[in-house]
Amino acid sequence: MVKVATFFGMSLGAFVFWQTMDKVHVWIALHQDEKQEKMKKEEEIRKMREELLKQNKERDSLL
């Protein structure tokens, strides 16, 4: 009877462990995606800012 209870307890523990690891994996993947999207947006903003500064310098040089 102890062997059956031990087997059941270990099986339940393994199941809970794998479910938790699956949730952690999904959480990490989502945060990595958010981080990549944020970096892309920041890069686009940086490029637009540089372009606008360049245009302003060209306008100033013409005046």
mmCIF file as Biopython writes it, N, C-alpha, C and O atoms, coordinates in Angstrom:
data_model
#
loop_
_atom_site.group_PDB
_atom_site.id
_atom_site.type_symbol
_atom_site.label_atom_id
_atom_site.label_alt_id
_atom_site.label_comp_id
_atom_site.label_asym_id
_atom_site.label_entity_id
_atom_site.label_seq_id
_atom_site.pdbx_PDB_ins_code
_atom_site.Cartn_x
_atom_site.Cartn_y
_atom_site.Cartn_z
_atom_site.occupancy
_atom_site.B_iso_or_equiv
_atom_site.auth_seq_id
_atom_site.auth_asym_id
_atom_site.pdbx_PDB_model_num
ATOM 1   N N  . MET A ? 1  ? 0.821  -1.188 0.000   1.0 0.0 1  A 1 
ATOM 2   C CA . MET A ? 1  ? 0.000  0.000  0.000   1.0 0.0 1  A 1 
ATOM 3   C C  . MET A ? 1  ? 0.872  1.262  0.000   1.0 0.0 1  A 1 
ATOM 4   O O  . MET A ? 1  ? 0.537  2.258  -0.643  1.0 0.0 1  A 1 
ATOM 5   N N  . VAL A ? 2  ? 1.966  1.208  0.712   1.0 0.0 2  A 1 
ATOM 6   C CA . VAL A ? 2  ? 2.872  2.366  0.757   1.0 0.0 2  A 1 
ATOM 7   C C  . VAL A ? 2  ? 3.477  2.611  -0.619  1.0 0.0 2  A 1 
ATOM 8   O O  . VAL A ? 2  ? 3.657  3.759  -1.024  1.0 0.0 2  A 1 
ATOM 9   N N  . LYS A ? 3  ? 3.792  1.533  -1.342  1.0 0.0 3  A 1 
ATOM 10  C CA . LYS A ? 3  ? 4.381  1.684  -2.668  1.0 0.0 3  A 1 
ATOM 11  C C  . LYS A ? 3  ? 3.395  2.360  -3.618  1.0 0.0 3  A 1 
ATOM 12  O O  . LYS A ? 3  ? 3.783  3.209  -4.420  1.0 0.0 3  A 1 
ATOM 13  N N  . VAL A ? 4  ? 2.125  1.982  -3.525  1.0 0.0 4  A 1 
ATOM 14  C CA . VAL A ? 4  ? 1.102  2.575  -4.391  1.0 0.0 4  A 1 
ATOM 15  C C  . VAL A ? 4  ? 0.939  4.056  -4.057  1.0 0.0 4  A 1 
ATOM 16  O O  . VAL A ? 4  ? 0.848  4.890  -4.958  1.0 0.0 4  A 1 
ATOM 17  N N  . ALA A ? 5  ? 0.901  4.379  -2.778  1.0 0.0 5  A 1 
ATOM 18  C CA . ALA A ? 5  ? 0.754  5.773  -2.364  1.0 0.0 5  A 1 
ATOM 19  C C  . ALA A ? 5  ? 1.979  6.589  -2.793  1.0 0.0 5  A 1 
ATOM 20  O O  . ALA A ? 5  ? 1.843  7.726  -3.245  1.0 0.0 5  A 1 
ATOM 21  N N  . THR A ? 6  ? 3.149  6.016  -2.652  1.0 0.0 6  A 1 
ATOM 22  C CA . THR A ? 6  ? 4.370  6.705  -3.057  1.0 0.0 6  A 1 
ATOM 23  C C  . THR A ? 6  ? 4.373  6.941  -4.559  1.0 0.0 6  A 1 
ATOM 24  O O  . THR A ? 6  ? 4.701  8.031  -5.027  1.0 0.0 6  A 1 
ATOM 25  N N  . PHE A ? 7  ? 4.003  5.910  -5.310  1.0 0.0 7  A 1 
ATOM 26  C CA . PHE A ? 7  ? 3.939  6.045  -6.768  1.0 0.0 7  A 1 
ATOM 27  C C  . PHE A ? 7  ? 2.939  7.129  -7.161  1.0 0.0 7  A 1 
ATOM 28  O O  . PHE A ? 7  ? 3.230  7.959  -8.022  1.0 0.0 7  A 1 
ATOM 29  N N  . PHE A ? 8  ? 1.764  7.124  -6.535  1.0 0.0 8  A 1 
ATOM 30  C CA . PHE A ? 8  ? 0.753  8.125  -6.838  1.0 0.0 8  A 1 
ATOM 31  C C  . PHE A ? 8  ? 1.255  9.532  -6.482  1.0 0.0 8  A 1 
ATOM 32  O O  . PHE A ? 8  ? 1.068  10.470 -7.257  1.0 0.0 8  A 1 
ATOM 33  N N  . GLY A ? 9  ? 1.878  9.674  -5.339  1.0 0.0 9  A 1 
ATOM 34  C CA . GLY A ? 9  ? 2.405  10.971 -4.911  1.0 0.0 9  A 1 
ATOM 35  C C  . GLY A ? 9  ? 3.484  11.487 -5.839  1.0 0.0 9  A 1 
ATOM 36  O O  . GLY A ? 9  ? 3.504  12.670 -6.180  1.0 0.0 9  A 1 
ATOM 37  N N  . MET A ? 10 ? 4.383  10.603 -6.251  1.0 0.0 10 A 1 
ATOM 38  C CA . MET A ? 10 ? 5.457  11.019 -7.159  1.0 0.0 10 A 1 
ATOM 39  C C  . MET A ? 10 ? 4.903  11.352 -8.538  1.0 0.0 10 A 1 
ATOM 40  O O  . MET A ? 10 ? 5.371  12.287 -9.187  1.0 0.0 10 A 1 
ATOM 41  N N  . SER A ? 11 ? 3.915  10.596 -8.984  1.0 0.0 11 A 1 
ATOM 42  C CA . SER A ? 11 ? 3.295  10.884 -10.282 1.0 0.0 11 A 1 
ATOM 43  C C  . SER A ? 11 ? 2.598  12.232 -10.259 1.0 0.0 11 A 1 
ATOM 44  O O  . SER A ? 11 ? 2.711  13.013 -11.204 1.0 0.0 11 A 1 
ATOM 45  N N  . LEU A ? 12 ? 1.879  12.505 -9.181  1.0 0.0 12 A 1 
ATOM 46  C CA . LEU A ? 12 ? 1.199  13.784 -9.042  1.0 0.0 12 A 1 
ATOM 47  C C  . LEU A ? 12 ? 2.227  14.921 -8.976  1.0 0.0 12 A 1 
ATOM 48  O O  . LEU A ? 12 ? 2.044  15.968 -9.598  1.0 0.0 12 A 1 
ATOM 49  N N  . GLY A ? 13 ? 3.282  14.713 -8.235  1.0 0.0 13 A 1 
ATOM 50  C CA . GLY A ? 13 ? 4.339  15.722 -8.143  1.0 0.0 13 A 1 
ATOM 51  C C  . GLY A ? 13 ? 4.979  16.003 -9.489  1.0 0.0 13 A 1 
ATOM 52  O O  . GLY A ? 13 ? 5.231  17.158 -9.833  1.0 0.0 13 A 1 
ATOM 53  N N  . ALA A ? 14 ? 5.244  14.940 -10.256 1.0 0.0 14 A 1 
ATOM 54  C CA . ALA A ? 14 ? 5.832  15.123 -11.593 1.0 0.0 14 A 1 
ATOM 55  C C  . ALA A ? 14 ? 4.871  15.884 -12.507 1.0 0.0 14 A 1 
ATOM 56  O O  . ALA A ? 14 ? 5.289  16.755 -13.270 1.0 0.0 14 A 1 
ATOM 57  N N  . PHE A ? 15 ? 3.592  15.549 -12.426 1.0 0.0 15 A 1 
ATOM 58  C CA . PHE A ? 15 ? 2.598  16.231 -13.249 1.0 0.0 15 A 1 
ATOM 59  C C  . PHE A ? 15 ? 2.543  17.719 -12.915 1.0 0.0 15 A 1 
ATOM 60  O O  . PHE A ? 15 ? 2.544  18.561 -13.813 1.0 0.0 15 A 1 
ATOM 61  N N  . VAL A ? 16 ? 2.496  18.040 -11.633 1.0 0.0 16 A 1 
ATOM 62  C CA . VAL A ? 16 ? 2.449  19.440 -11.206 1.0 0.0 16 A 1 
ATOM 63  C C  . VAL A ? 16 ? 3.719  20.166 -11.646 1.0 0.0 16 A 1 
ATOM 64  O O  . VAL A ? 16 ? 3.661  21.307 -12.105 1.0 0.0 16 A 1 
ATOM 65  N N  . PHE A ? 17 ? 4.856  19.505 -11.506 1.0 0.0 17 A 1 
ATOM 66  C CA . PHE A ? 17 ? 6.125  20.098 -11.912 1.0 0.0 17 A 1 
ATOM 67  C C  . PHE A ? 17 ? 6.123  20.429 -13.397 1.0 0.0 17 A 1 
ATOM 68  O O  . PHE A ? 17 ? 6.493  21.540 -13.776 1.0 0.0 17 A 1 
ATOM 69  N N  . TRP A ? 18 ? 5.710  19.482 -14.252 1.0 0.0 18 A 1 
ATOM 70  C CA . TRP A ? 18 ? 5.728  19.716 -15.696 1.0 0.0 18 A 1 
ATOM 71  C C  . TRP A ? 18 ? 4.730  20.782 -16.114 1.0 0.0 18 A 1 
ATOM 72  O O  . TRP A ? 18 ? 4.996  21.567 -17.024 1.0 0.0 18 A 1 
ATOM 73  N N  . GLN A ? 19 ? 3.579  20.810 -15.447 1.0 0.0 19 A 1 
ATOM 74  C CA . GLN A ? 19 ? 2.600  21.857 -15.759 1.0 0.0 19 A 1 
ATOM 75  C C  . GLN A ? 19 ? 3.148  23.231 -15.396 1.0 0.0 19 A 1 
ATOM 76  O O  . GLN A ? 19 ? 2.966  24.197 -16.137 1.0 0.0 19 A 1 
ATOM 77  N N  . THR A ? 20 ? 3.816  23.311 -14.254 1.0 0.0 20 A 1 
ATOM 78  C CA . THR A ? 20 ? 4.408  24.580 -13.833 1.0 0.0 20 A 1 
ATOM 79  C C  . THR A ? 20 ? 5.507  25.008 -14.798 1.0 0.0 20 A 1 
ATOM 80  O O  . THR A ? 20 ? 5.588  26.182 -15.159 1.0 0.0 20 A 1 
ATOM 81  N N  . MET A ? 21 ? 6.349  24.076 -15.217 1.0 0.0 21 A 1 
ATOM 82  C CA . MET A ? 21 ? 7.427  24.402 -16.143 1.0 0.0 21 A 1 
ATOM 83  C C  . MET A ? 21 ? 6.852  24.865 -17.484 1.0 0.0 21 A 1 
ATOM 84  O O  . MET A ? 21 ? 7.411  25.762 -18.116 1.0 0.0 21 A 1 
ATOM 85  N N  . ASP A ? 22 ? 5.752  24.269 -17.919 1.0 0.0 22 A 1 
ATOM 86  C CA . ASP A ? 22 ? 5.113  24.678 -19.166 1.0 0.0 22 A 1 
ATOM 87  C C  . ASP A ? 22 ? 4.622  26.123 -19.058 1.0 0.0 22 A 1 
ATOM 88  O O  . ASP A ? 22 ? 4.803  26.914 -19.983 1.0 0.0 22 A 1 
ATOM 89  N N  . LYS A ? 23 ? 4.007  26.460 -17.938 1.0 0.0 23 A 1 
ATOM 90  C CA . LYS A ? 23 ? 3.527  27.828 -17.738 1.0 0.0 23 A 1 
ATOM 91  C C  . LYS A ? 23 ? 4.685  28.813 -17.675 1.0 0.0 23 A 1 
ATOM 92  O O  . LYS A ? 23 ? 4.592  29.915 -18.217 1.0 0.0 23 A 1 
ATOM 93  N N  . VAL A ? 24 ? 5.769  28.428 -17.022 1.0 0.0 24 A 1 
ATOM 94  C CA . VAL A ? 24 ? 6.946  29.296 -16.937 1.0 0.0 24 A 1 
ATOM 95  C C  . VAL A ? 24 ? 7.532  29.512 -18.330 1.0 0.0 24 A 1 
ATOM 96  O O  . VAL A ? 24 ? 7.921  30.628 -18.676 1.0 0.0 24 A 1 
ATOM 97  N N  . HIS A ? 25 ? 7.595  28.447 -19.129 1.0 0.0 25 A 1 
ATOM 98  C CA . HIS A ? 25 ? 8.130  28.540 -20.486 1.0 0.0 25 A 1 
ATOM 99  C C  . HIS A ? 25 ? 7.289  29.516 -21.320 1.0 0.0 25 A 1 
ATOM 100 O O  . HIS A ? 25 ? 7.843  30.359 -22.025 1.0 0.0 25 A 1 
ATOM 101 N N  . VAL A ? 26 ? 5.981  29.410 -21.245 1.0 0.0 26 A 1 
ATOM 102 C CA . VAL A ? 26 ? 5.096  30.307 -21.994 1.0 0.0 26 A 1 
ATOM 103 C C  . VAL A ? 26 ? 5.289  31.738 -21.520 1.0 0.0 26 A 1 
ATOM 104 O O  . VAL A ? 26 ? 5.339  32.654 -22.341 1.0 0.0 26 A 1 
ATOM 105 N N  . TRP A ? 27 ? 5.398  31.952 -20.211 1.0 0.0 27 A 1 
ATOM 106 C CA . TRP A ? 27 ? 5.579  33.286 -19.659 1.0 0.0 27 A 1 
ATOM 107 C C  . TRP A ? 27 ? 6.877  33.911 -20.168 1.0 0.0 27 A 1 
ATOM 108 O O  . TRP A ? 27 ? 6.903  35.081 -20.549 1.0 0.0 27 A 1 
ATOM 109 N N  . ILE A ? 28 ? 7.954  33.121 -20.172 1.0 0.0 28 A 1 
ATOM 110 C CA . ILE A ? 28 ? 9.250  33.620 -20.645 1.0 0.0 28 A 1 
ATOM 111 C C  . ILE A ? 28 ? 9.170  33.970 -22.122 1.0 0.0 28 A 1 
ATOM 112 O O  . ILE A ? 28 ? 9.667  35.016 -22.537 1.0 0.0 28 A 1 
ATOM 113 N N  . ALA A ? 29 ? 8.545  33.102 -22.926 1.0 0.0 29 A 1 
ATOM 114 C CA . ALA A ? 29 ? 8.432  33.353 -24.362 1.0 0.0 29 A 1 
ATOM 115 C C  . ALA A ? 29 ? 7.638  34.628 -24.638 1.0 0.0 29 A 1 
ATOM 116 O O  . ALA A ? 29 ? 8.013  35.409 -25.512 1.0 0.0 29 A 1 
ATOM 117 N N  . LEU A ? 30 ? 6.563  34.844 -23.915 1.0 0.0 30 A 1 
ATOM 118 C CA . LEU A ? 30 ? 5.760  36.051 -24.114 1.0 0.0 30 A 1 
ATOM 119 C C  . LEU A ? 30 ? 6.554  37.306 -23.775 1.0 0.0 30 A 1 
ATOM 120 O O  . LEU A ? 30 ? 6.478  38.299 -24.498 1.0 0.0 30 A 1 
ATOM 121 N N  . HIS A ? 31 ? 7.310  37.273 -22.688 1.0 0.0 31 A 1 
ATOM 122 C CA . HIS A ? 31 ? 8.091  38.438 -22.305 1.0 0.0 31 A 1 
ATOM 123 C C  . HIS A ? 31 ? 9.228  38.698 -23.285 1.0 0.0 31 A 1 
ATOM 124 O O  . HIS A ? 31 ? 9.584  39.852 -23.521 1.0 0.0 31 A 1 
ATOM 125 N N  . GLN A ? 32 ? 9.801  37.649 -23.856 1.0 0.0 32 A 1 
ATOM 126 C CA . GLN A ? 32 ? 10.838 37.849 -24.863 1.0 0.0 32 A 1 
ATOM 127 C C  . GLN A ? 32 ? 10.247 38.494 -26.110 1.0 0.0 32 A 1 
ATOM 128 O O  . GLN A ? 32 ? 10.871 39.369 -26.710 1.0 0.0 32 A 1 
ATOM 129 N N  . ASP A ? 33 ? 9.043  38.066 -26.507 1.0 0.0 33 A 1 
ATOM 130 C CA . ASP A ? 33 ? 8.378  38.675 -27.654 1.0 0.0 33 A 1 
ATOM 131 C C  . ASP A ? 33 ? 8.090  40.149 -27.404 1.0 0.0 33 A 1 
ATOM 132 O O  . ASP A ? 33 ? 8.295  40.987 -28.281 1.0 0.0 33 A 1 
ATOM 133 N N  . GLU A ? 34 ? 7.612  40.461 -26.201 1.0 0.0 34 A 1 
ATOM 134 C CA . GLU A ? 34 ? 7.335  41.855 -25.860 1.0 0.0 34 A 1 
ATOM 135 C C  . GLU A ? 34 ? 8.612  42.682 -25.905 1.0 0.0 34 A 1 
ATOM 136 O O  . GLU A ? 34 ? 8.602  43.820 -26.373 1.0 0.0 34 A 1 
ATOM 137 N N  . LYS A ? 35 ? 9.698  42.118 -25.426 1.0 0.0 35 A 1 
ATOM 138 C CA . LYS A ? 35 ? 10.973 42.833 -25.411 1.0 0.0 35 A 1 
ATOM 139 C C  . LYS A ? 35 ? 11.449 43.094 -26.845 1.0 0.0 35 A 1 
ATOM 140 O O  . LYS A ? 35 ? 11.936 44.184 -27.142 1.0 0.0 35 A 1 
ATOM 141 N N  . GLN A ? 36 ? 11.313 42.104 -27.732 1.0 0.0 36 A 1 
ATOM 142 C CA . GLN A ? 36 ? 11.726 42.278 -29.119 1.0 0.0 36 A 1 
ATOM 143 C C  . GLN A ? 36 ? 10.876 43.334 -29.813 1.0 0.0 36 A 1 
ATOM 144 O O  . GLN A ? 36 ? 11.401 44.153 -30.568 1.0 0.0 36 A 1 
ATOM 145 N N  . GLU A ? 37 ? 9.561  43.326 -29.565 1.0 0.0 37 A 1 
ATOM 146 C CA . GLU A ? 37 ? 8.686  44.332 -30.159 1.0 0.0 37 A 1 
ATOM 147 C C  . GLU A ? 37 ? 9.059  45.728 -29.675 1.0 0.0 37 A 1 
ATOM 148 O O  . GLU A ? 37 ? 9.073  46.678 -30.458 1.0 0.0 37 A 1 
ATOM 149 N N  . LYS A ? 38 ? 9.358  45.849 -28.395 1.0 0.0 38 A 1 
ATOM 150 C CA . LYS A ? 38 ? 9.753  47.146 -27.836 1.0 0.0 38 A 1 
ATOM 151 C C  . LYS A ? 38 ? 11.045 47.630 -28.478 1.0 0.0 38 A 1 
ATOM 152 O O  . LYS A ? 38 ? 11.170 48.811 -28.802 1.0 0.0 38 A 1 
ATOM 153 N N  . MET A ? 39 ? 12.005 46.733 -28.664 1.0 0.0 39 A 1 
ATOM 154 C CA . MET A ? 39 ? 13.270 47.112 -29.275 1.0 0.0 39 A 1 
ATOM 155 C C  . MET A ? 39 ? 13.064 47.561 -30.723 1.0 0.0 39 A 1 
ATOM 156 O O  . MET A ? 39 ? 13.695 48.519 -31.169 1.0 0.0 39 A 1 
ATOM 157 N N  . LYS A ? 40 ? 12.182 46.871 -31.463 1.0 0.0 40 A 1 
ATOM 158 C CA . LYS A ? 40 ? 11.892 47.257 -32.842 1.0 0.0 40 A 1 
ATOM 159 C C  . LYS A ? 40 ? 11.253 48.642 -32.898 1.0 0.0 40 A 1 
ATOM 160 O O  . LYS A ? 40 ? 11.620 49.460 -33.742 1.0 0.0 40 A 1 
ATOM 161 N N  . LYS A ? 41 ? 10.306 48.910 -32.010 1.0 0.0 41 A 1 
ATOM 162 C CA . LYS A ? 41 ? 9.656  50.221 -31.981 1.0 0.0 41 A 1 
ATOM 163 C C  . LYS A ? 41 ? 10.664 51.317 -31.659 1.0 0.0 41 A 1 
ATOM 164 O O  . LYS A ? 41 ? 10.648 52.384 -32.272 1.0 0.0 41 A 1 
ATOM 165 N N  . GLU A ? 42 ? 11.541 51.050 -30.694 1.0 0.0 42 A 1 
ATOM 166 C CA . GLU A ? 42 ? 12.549 52.037 -30.331 1.0 0.0 42 A 1 
ATOM 167 C C  . GLU A ? 42 ? 13.497 52.302 -31.497 1.0 0.0 42 A 1 
ATOM 168 O O  . GLU A ? 42 ? 13.912 53.441 -31.712 1.0 0.0 42 A 1 
ATOM 169 N N  . GLU A ? 43 ? 13.839 51.259 -32.247 1.0 0.0 43 A 1 
ATOM 170 C CA . GLU A ? 43 ? 14.715 51.427 -33.405 1.0 0.0 43 A 1 
ATOM 171 C C  . GLU A ? 43 ? 14.024 52.267 -34.480 1.0 0.0 43 A 1 
ATOM 172 O O  . GLU A ? 43 ? 14.659 53.128 -35.090 1.0 0.0 43 A 1 
ATOM 173 N N  . GLU A ? 44 ? 12.731 52.029 -34.719 1.0 0.0 44 A 1 
ATOM 174 C CA . GLU A ? 44 ? 11.985 52.828 -35.695 1.0 0.0 44 A 1 
ATOM 175 C C  . GLU A ? 44 ? 11.930 54.294 -35.262 1.0 0.0 44 A 1 
ATOM 176 O O  . GLU A ? 44 ? 12.093 55.197 -36.083 1.0 0.0 44 A 1 
ATOM 177 N N  . ILE A ? 45 ? 11.701 54.521 -33.980 1.0 0.0 45 A 1 
ATOM 178 C CA . ILE A ? 45 ? 11.651 55.889 -33.464 1.0 0.0 45 A 1 
ATOM 179 C C  . ILE A ? 45 ? 13.007 56.563 -33.644 1.0 0.0 45 A 1 
ATOM 180 O O  . ILE A ? 45 ? 13.079 57.729 -34.032 1.0 0.0 45 A 1 
ATOM 181 N N  . ARG A ? 46 ? 14.071 55.835 -33.365 1.0 0.0 46 A 1 
ATOM 182 C CA . ARG A ? 46 ? 15.420 56.391 -33.502 1.0 0.0 46 A 1 
ATOM 183 C C  . ARG A ? 46 ? 15.704 56.765 -34.960 1.0 0.0 46 A 1 
ATOM 184 O O  . ARG A ? 46 ? 16.280 57.819 -35.231 1.0 0.0 46 A 1 
ATOM 185 N N  . LYS A ? 47 ? 15.297 55.899 -35.901 1.0 0.0 47 A 1 
ATOM 186 C CA . LYS A ? 47 ? 15.520 56.184 -37.324 1.0 0.0 47 A 1 
ATOM 187 C C  . LYS A ? 47 ? 14.729 57.411 -37.771 1.0 0.0 47 A 1 
ATOM 188 O O  . LYS A ? 47 ? 15.252 58.267 -38.485 1.0 0.0 47 A 1 
ATOM 189 N N  . MET A ? 48 ? 13.464 57.492 -37.348 1.0 0.0 48 A 1 
ATOM 190 C CA . MET A ? 48 ? 12.645 58.646 -37.721 1.0 0.0 48 A 1 
ATOM 191 C C  . MET A ? 48 ? 13.222 59.934 -37.143 1.0 0.0 48 A 1 
ATOM 192 O O  . MET A ? 48 ? 13.242 60.963 -37.819 1.0 0.0 48 A 1 
ATOM 193 N N  . ARG A ? 49 ? 13.689 59.884 -35.901 1.0 0.0 49 A 1 
ATOM 194 C CA . ARG A ? 49 ? 14.275 61.060 -35.266 1.0 0.0 49 A 1 
ATOM 195 C C  . ARG A ? 49 ? 15.512 61.519 -36.024 1.0 0.0 49 A 1 
ATOM 196 O O  . ARG A ? 49 ? 15.698 62.714 -36.254 1.0 0.0 49 A 1 
ATOM 197 N N  . GLU A ? 50 ? 16.370 60.556 -36.418 1.0 0.0 50 A 1 
ATOM 198 C CA . GLU A ? 50 ? 17.570 60.901 -37.180 1.0 0.0 50 A 1 
ATOM 199 C C  . GLU A ? 50 ? 17.203 61.515 -38.521 1.0 0.0 50 A 1 
ATOM 200 O O  . GLU A ? 50 ? 17.826 62.479 -38.965 1.0 0.0 50 A 1 
ATOM 201 N N  . GLU A ? 51 ? 16.184 60.949 -39.162 1.0 0.0 51 A 1 
ATOM 202 C CA . GLU A ? 51 ? 15.754 61.462 -40.460 1.0 0.0 51 A 1 
ATOM 203 C C  . GLU A ? 51 ? 15.218 62.900 -40.326 1.0 0.0 51 A 1 
ATOM 204 O O  . GLU A ? 51 ? 15.534 63.765 -41.142 1.0 0.0 51 A 1 
ATOM 205 N N  . LEU A ? 52 ? 14.418 63.135 -39.303 1.0 0.0 52 A 1 
ATOM 206 C CA . LEU A ? 52 ? 13.881 64.480 -39.090 1.0 0.0 52 A 1 
ATOM 207 C C  . LEU A ? 52 ? 14.995 65.478 -38.764 1.0 0.0 52 A 1 
ATOM 208 O O  . LEU A ? 52 ? 14.975 66.612 -39.243 1.0 0.0 52 A 1 
ATOM 209 N N  . LEU A ? 53 ? 15.953 65.062 -37.959 1.0 0.0 53 A 1 
ATOM 210 C CA . LEU A ? 53 ? 17.078 65.946 -37.657 1.0 0.0 53 A 1 
ATOM 211 C C  . LEU A ? 53 ? 17.878 66.272 -38.917 1.0 0.0 53 A 1 
ATOM 212 O O  . LEU A ? 53 ? 18.325 67.404 -39.105 1.0 0.0 53 A 1 
ATOM 213 N N  . LYS A ? 54 ? 18.052 65.281 -39.768 1.0 0.0 54 A 1 
ATOM 214 C CA . LYS A ? 54 ? 18.774 65.488 -41.023 1.0 0.0 54 A 1 
ATOM 215 C C  . LYS A ? 54 ? 18.017 66.471 -41.908 1.0 0.0 54 A 1 
ATOM 216 O O  . LYS A ? 54 ? 18.622 67.358 -42.510 1.0 0.0 54 A 1 
ATOM 217 N N  . GLN A ? 55 ? 16.690 66.318 -41.990 1.0 0.0 55 A 1 
ATOM 218 C CA . GLN A ? 55 ? 15.882 67.233 -42.793 1.0 0.0 55 A 1 
ATOM 219 C C  . GLN A ? 55 ? 15.961 68.651 -42.239 1.0 0.0 55 A 1 
ATOM 220 O O  . GLN A ? 55 ? 16.055 69.611 -43.004 1.0 0.0 55 A 1 
ATOM 221 N N  . ASN A ? 56 ? 15.924 68.788 -40.923 1.0 0.0 56 A 1 
ATOM 222 C CA . ASN A ? 56 ? 16.018 70.113 -40.315 1.0 0.0 56 A 1 
ATOM 223 C C  . ASN A ? 56 ? 17.374 70.761 -40.601 1.0 0.0 56 A 1 
ATOM 224 O O  . ASN A ? 56 ? 17.445 71.967 -40.842 1.0 0.0 56 A 1 
ATOM 225 N N  . LYS A ? 57 ? 18.430 69.983 -40.577 1.0 0.0 57 A 1 
ATOM 226 C CA . LYS A ? 57 ? 19.759 70.521 -40.875 1.0 0.0 57 A 1 
ATOM 227 C C  . LYS A ? 57 ? 19.829 70.990 -42.324 1.0 0.0 57 A 1 
ATOM 228 O O  . LYS A ? 57 ? 20.432 72.021 -42.622 1.0 0.0 57 A 1 
ATOM 229 N N  . GLU A ? 58 ? 19.200 70.219 -43.232 1.0 0.0 58 A 1 
ATOM 230 C CA . GLU A ? 58 ? 19.202 70.605 -44.657 1.0 0.0 58 A 1 
ATOM 231 C C  . GLU A ? 58 ? 18.425 71.898 -44.835 1.0 0.0 58 A 1 
ATOM 232 O O  . GLU A ? 58 ? 18.850 72.763 -45.600 1.0 0.0 58 A 1 
ATOM 233 N N  . ARG A ? 59 ? 17.310 72.051 -44.157 1.0 0.0 59 A 1 
ATOM 234 C CA . ARG A ? 59 ? 16.509 73.276 -44.251 1.0 0.0 59 A 1 
ATOM 235 C C  . ARG A ? 59 ? 17.299 74.471 -43.698 1.0 0.0 59 A 1 
ATOM 236 O O  . ARG A ? 59 ? 17.299 75.554 -44.285 1.0 0.0 59 A 1 
ATOM 237 N N  . ASP A ? 60 ? 17.958 74.258 -42.583 1.0 0.0 60 A 1 
ATOM 238 C CA . ASP A ? 60 ? 18.741 75.340 -41.982 1.0 0.0 60 A 1 
ATOM 239 C C  . ASP A ? 60 ? 19.900 75.755 -42.888 1.0 0.0 60 A 1 
ATOM 240 O O  . ASP A ? 60 ? 20.239 76.936 -42.964 1.0 0.0 60 A 1 
ATOM 241 N N  . SER A ? 61 ? 20.498 74.794 -43.565 1.0 0.0 61 A 1 
ATOM 242 C CA . SER A ? 61 ? 21.625 75.129 -44.432 1.0 0.0 61 A 1 
ATOM 243 C C  . SER A ? 61 ? 21.142 75.884 -45.669 1.0 0.0 61 A 1 
ATOM 244 O O  . SER A ? 61 ? 21.899 76.667 -46.242 1.0 0.0 61 A 1 
ATOM 245 N N  . LEU A ? 62 ? 19.906 75.665 -46.087 1.0 0.0 62 A 1 
ATOM 246 C CA . LEU A ? 62 ? 19.372 76.391 -47.248 1.0 0.0 62 A 1 
ATOM 247 C C  . LEU A ? 62 ? 19.012 77.834 -46.895 1.0 0.0 62 A 1 
ATOM 248 O O  . LEU A ? 62 ? 19.027 78.710 -47.760 1.0 0.0 62 A 1 
ATOM 249 N N  . LEU A ? 63 ? 18.693 78.077 -45.645 1.0 0.0 63 A 1 
ATOM 250 C CA . LEU A ? 63 ? 18.306 79.427 -45.244 1.0 0.0 63 A 1 
ATOM 251 C C  . LEU A ? 63 ? 19.500 80.243 -45.001 1.0 0.0 63 A 1 
ATOM 252 O O  . LEU A ? 63 ? 19.384 81.418 -44.652 1.0 0.0 63 A 1 
#
